[in-house]
Amino acid sequence: MTTSLLRPARRLATLLVVATALSGCATVSDWWNGSDNAPKPTPLTAIDAPVPVKVQWEAGLAEAGSYAFTPSLMGDMVWAASRDGALQAVDLNTGRVASRLDTKLALAAGVGAKNGRLFVGTSAGELVALDDNGKELWRARLTSQALEAPQVDDDRVFVRTNDGRLSAFAVATGKPVWTFQRPLPPLTVRNYASMTLVANEVMLLGLPGGRLTAIRTAGGEQLWESVVSSPRGATELERIADIASRPVFDRGQVCAVAFQGKLSCLDARSGTPMWSKDIASSRGLTVDGQNVYVTSDDGTVWALDRASGREVWKQSGLKYRGVSGPALLGRYVVVLDNEGIAHLLSNESGDFVGRQSLGGGKVVTQPQTVGERVLVQTQSSRVLALSL
């Protein structure tokens, strides 16, 4: 069977998997036939003496459509992109729009930014490099459409494409440097973030089938590959266990979570598993010095002890609300729901301590912690900075 024959099946699987994840107890046939058996979103409860959450600044771009975009930080400038090729630089501290560029490119993912250069993936399967004035420096043909924003070190720009490849290109010229590829299973989850660049030396890459690999960025050599979660179930749909969110590295430990699978933490040097927990997610996770925080696909937010995997707390008050992955804001955990509401949770107990409506706008990518702020880009391409 050729790749071209597999692609429609993968796209259909993506629709079915996402529908199942969002509908909780509803079956695929219920969704496909228009049945309304999905659990109702959990009603919100009042918060006594809430901690205020502030929208420090906001900037607007065109809508993302069916794609997902994330902002990128270069110095003190937050660069954001939209589907129609608009790029915008916003001062991280003040929210002042410093630059607006119209590339006239149809973009498929967010922007990568470093050392005065911007990198974008187009829906036509190209990687384009620009300077920060919008002048095109080079473009390179990709083997397929980019799935997430490029990541950049001093010498190379890295792109993950829809055909299962991770490719590195020379920052200065766009010349291909190396390619890493694993065979794709018949069905995969279309995801918007599964690679994490560590110290400009190692790329952590989440793979279909619940596997995680570490790749040396200089030459593309594989350092290790480990199982985060093994596929389970009788059908191909049930056996999807892709790592569909970014792995996290901190203090010699790597943690990753699989859709329809498990959350696992591993030794960063060897890839040896330390512990795992039966929590499935495509939303993402984050860590602090003590805990791993993760949003499961039903909207439950968990905190687990980093050393042992022991449950510290579980917050079920946001189930079926389409909750984002977590980000850290000071000593709090912040998540957003499908109604555009930011929820602040205590990192010690998981209790709700604050809430702020952001005025609508679905969030499909994980919020990013940048110093004392959290950056959010919605599907309507509003870019916001949240602070306390």
N, C-alpha and C positions, 0 to 999 in steps of 0.2 A: 504494500500500500504506500503511495507516495505522500510526501508532506502536504501537497496541495489538497489531497483528499482528506487528510486528517484535520485540517484547519477548521472547516465548518463544524465538525464534531466537537472540537475544543471550544469554539465559540458558544455552541449550544450548551455544552457542559457548564460553561461559565454562568450562563443565564440560570440554569437549573440549580447550581450550587449556591449562587448568591440568593436566589429565591428561598431555598431551603434554610439557609443561615438566618435570613431575616424573618422567616415566618415561624420559627420555633417549632411547634408541634404540627403545623400544617404539612401535608405531604406534597411531593412534587406534582402529582396528578391534580391535587386540589388547586395549586397555583396555576398550572397549565390550563385547567378548565375553567378558571375564573372563580373558583369557590372562595369564600371569605371565612376560612377556618383559622386564620392566623390569630394568635393571642393578642389581646389589646395591650397597648403600651401601659406600663405601670404608672398610676397617677402619682404626681409629685406631692410630697408632704411639706408642710411649713417648716422653716428653719428659725429657731429662736436665736436672736442676737447674731445675725449672719456676718461673716467676714466679707467686707466689700471687695468685689472683683471689678477692676476698672478696664474699660477699653481705652488704652493709652493713645492709640491712633488707628486710623483706618484709611485704606486706599482702595480704589476701585479699578477693575479691569473688565474686559469682556468675559462672557460666560465660558465655562470649560467644556460644555456639551457632555459627551459620553466619556471624556478623558479625565484624568486626575492630575492636578498640578500642585507642586510644592515650591515654596520660596527658597532662595539660597542666599547666604550671607557672604559678602566680600568686604572686608574691613568693617566699617560702620554702616554699610549700605545693604539693605535687603532688596535683592533682585527677584522680581516675580514675572511670570509669563502667563499668557492666555492663549486660547485656541487660535485666535486670529493673527497671532504673531506679534502682538504688542508686548514689549518689555518695559518694565518700570523699576526705577531705583528709588527707594524710600529710605530716608535717614532713620536708622534704628532708634536713635535717642529722641528725635523730635517729631517724626512722622512727616517731615517735609519731603515732597516729591522733588528729587534732585535731577531726574532724567526720565524722559519718555522716548522710546524708540519704536518705530513701526517697521518691522522687518518684512512684512507682507508674506511671511511664511506660514503655512498651515502646520501648527505644532501639535505634537502628540503627548508631550510630557513637559515637566518643569525645566527650569534653566539651571545649569551648573555654572558657577562663577569663581574665578580665582585669578589673581595677578593681572587684573585689567582685561581679562578675556571672558567672554560668555560663550556657552556651548548649549545648543538646543537640538533636539531630535524632531524631525518633521514626520507628518503622517505619510509622506511618500517614501520613507525609509532612508533618510539622509541625516548625517550629523553635520551641523554647520557651526563654524567658529566665527565669532564677531569680536571686534574691540568694543570698549564701553561707550563708543560714539555710534555704534550700529554698523560700522564698516565691515563687510564680509572679508574674512581672512582666508578661509578655505572651506571646502565641503568634501565630505567623504561618503561613499555609498555604503549603507549598511545591508546586511543580509536579510533583514526584516525590520518591522517597525519597532522603535524603542518603546519600552514599557514604563520606564521611570526616568527621572531627571539624571543626566550624566553626572558622574562624580570625577573629581579632578585632583591630581597631585601636582608636583612641580613640573613633571616631564610628560605625563600621560593623562588622557581622558578616557574614562571607562563607561561603556554603554552595554546594557542588557537588553536583548531583543527578543521578539516573540517566538523565535525558533529555538530558544534554549541556549543561545550563545551569550557569553560575556566577552567583549572585544575591547582591546586597548589600542589607542591611537596616539601618535606623537602630538603633543600640545602645539608645537611650533609649526608643523607641516601638515598634519592630518594623515600621515603615512601609517598604515596598519603596523602594529608592533607584535601583537599576539592575540590568539583567540582560544578560549576555553569553552568546551561544549560537552554536555551530557545528553544521551538520548531522552526524548520526552515520552512519557506514558500516553496511552490513548486519550485520556481526559486530564485536563489541568485546570487550575483556577487562574483566571487572568488577575494578576495583582500589580500593584503600583509601587511596591518598594520591597526588595528582598536582598539588597546589597549594602554593606557597611564598610567604608574605608577606614582602616586603623593605622594611625601614625604614618600615613603615606607609604606604608611598607607592605601591608597585608590587606587583601580584600576578603571579607566574609560574605559568602554567597549562599542564600537559601535556595534549595532545589526542589523540584517536584518529587513526590515520594517520601517526603519527610527527612531528607538528608541535608546536611550542612557541610560546606567545604571552606577551607582557608587557602588562598592563592597568593603567592608572592607577586607583588605588582611589577617588579622590575622585569621579570622574564616570563611570568604566567605559569610558573611551576606550582603544582599542587603540594601543599604542606601536609594536609591531612583531610580526611573526609569522615564524618561521623553520622550516626543515626540519631535524629532528634525524636522521631516518631515513626513506627512501622505501619504501613497501610493495613487496615482491617476491614472485613466485610466480604460479602459474597459477590457483589456487583462492582463494576468499574466505578460507578458513581460513589458507592459507599467506600471504595478504597482510595479515593482522593485524600491525600494527606500532605499537601504542599505547604512549604514554608512560604507564606504569603505576606509577610511583614518583615521589617528590618531586624536582623540579629543585633544584639547589644553586647559591646565589649566594655569591661570595667575591671581594673585591678586583677588582671590575670584570669578573669572568668568571662566566658561567652554564654549568653542565654538566647534561646530562640524558641518559637512556638509554631505549631503546625495546625492548619485547618483540619478539622475532624480528627485531631491527633492529640499530642501531648506538648507540654512545656518542659524543656530540658535545659539544664545548665552544665557546661563542660569546662574542663581545663583548657585555657586558651593555647598553651604551648603544644599540647599533644592531641587535643580533641577528645580526651578520655571523659566519658560521662561522669558527673558528680551526683546528680539526682534528676528525677523527672516526676511530673505531676500530671494527672489526667485532666488537663484543661485545654480545650481546643479554641483556637483563635486565628482570625485573619486580620484583626484590628491592630495588634501590636502590643509591645511591652516597653517598660523602661525600668531603671534601677536607681537606687541610692546606696548609701554605705551599708544599710542593713537589709533592705528588702528588694524583691522583684515585684513590680506592679504590672498587671495584665488585664485587658478587657476581653472576656470570652465573647463568643459570637452571639450569645443571647442577651448581652448587655450587662452581665454581672462583672463587677470590678473586684479583683483579688489582690491581696498582698501576701507574698510568700517569703519566708526567711531565706536569704541568699546562701547561707552555709548548708542548710539541711533540706530546704523545700517545704518545711513545716508551714501550714496555714497560719498566718498572723491575723488576718481578718478577711471578710467577704461582704461586699455591699451589693444586695440584690434589688435595691430600690430604683434601678434604672432598666430593669429587664424589658426587652422588646421595644426600646426607645431608639434603636439604631445608634448605639454609643460608639464614639471614636476610641482609638487607642489612648493611653494615658500620657500625660506630660507632667513634669514637676514644676511647681511655681512656689518658690520658697520652701516652706516645710509642708506644703499641701500637694495633693494630687488633683489635676484638673482633667476632665473629660468633657466632650461636647456631644449633644444628642441631635437627632434629625430635625428638631424644631429650632436649632440654632441657639440652644441654651447651654451655657458653660456651667458646669457643676464642680464645686470645690469640696474635696474630701480630706479629712484628717489623715495624715500618713501614719499615725499611731493607731487609730481605731477604725478608720473607714467611715466614720460618721459624716453626714453632710454638714458643712460649716459655712457654705456660701453658694450663691447662685446668681447668674447674670444673663439676661436675654441679650443676644447679639443681633436681634432683628431679623432672624431667619437666615436661610442659606445652609444647605446640607454640607456636611464635612465628610469626605470619603478618605482623606489622607490623615495621617497621624499628626497632631500638633507638635511643634518643636520647641524645646526649651533653649533659650538663648540668654544666658546670664540671669537677670531678674525678670525676664519677660517670657511669654509663650507666644509664638507666631502661629497663626492659623490662616489657611487659604481655603475658602469655601468653593463649592461648585459654581456659584454665581461669580466667582473670582474676586470676591472681596478679600483683601489681605488685612488682617488685624493683629495688633500687638496687645496682649492682655498683661496686666500687672496687678499688684495688690495696692 
